Amino acid sequence: MTRPRVTPATPEADTTGDQASPRTRGDRAADGTAPAPTPPTELHRHLAERLEGAARAWLDRALEEAAAHPGTHGPISVWELRLAEAGRRCGLAHADAARVLILHAARADADTLARVYHQGTADERRAVLHALPHLVPGPDALPLVEDALRTNDTRLLAAAVGPYSARHLDAHAWRHAVLKCLFTGVAVDHVADLARRARGDGELARMLGDYAEERTAAGRTVPEDLHRVLALTESAPSAPSAPATPTHGTDHPHGKES
């Protein structure tokens, strides 16, 4: 199979567009700090340096409340109310980071995070996904990631392919997450640990090649990010040639999955 040719992007080729893409929307703090991979102590320092006095005081109170009353008290805990207020109090550019810090201060476990996720707004769901690597050491929260990956909300998808997914998604689900990013226009820069997980993955290379062929056959452009990921697999498809002479009696290392 010939490696697909990259052609300039057109408005038709990407229905999300730059305006709606995670490349340009607020899933990082204003200084570029990403909530998921940044340790909470450092995230707090960055945020405190950038908030105005009233917003900084509100965040300090919210974190104190969450630390003092981490469990649920009554129908809803005080710190959950603060999650809902974060955008108004800290500004949209800082809301994700503020919510992650509140969740961390509340020591939310997998069950609590699942409740917040399923009862929350899209912004609160995104914050839960960003908080997972800080709060859930094992795969217990994977159902939340899987739920987010079924959506077409590009900011939710970008949060879903962060460090937690890199650690815990199995190969099959992770490959489909990468394809979902390409399909929806989410930049693969959001895919945590992409180079390591894509390296030598012949099945991912096959899936990328098939997707590129489908788009080419339909007269649509092939996303530039596809070639970037394809190169990382170290097994980019090439034009058919004479069968290679086996080395040391081994078969081709990248057979198609059953």
Secondary structure, 3 states (H helix, E strand, C coil): CCCCCCCCCCHHHCCCHHHHCCCCCCCCCCCCCCCCCCCHHHHHHHHHHHCCHHHHHHHHHHHHHHHHCCCCCCCCCHHHHHHHHHHHHHCHHHHHHHHHHHHHHCCCCHHHHHHHHHHCCHHHHHHHHHHHHHHCCCHHHHHHHHHHHCCCCHHHHHHHCCHHHHHHCCHHHHHHHHHHHHHHCCCHHHCCCHHHHHCCCHHHHHHHHHHHHHHHHCCCCCCHHHHHHHHHCCCCCCCCCCCCCCCCCCCCCCCCCC
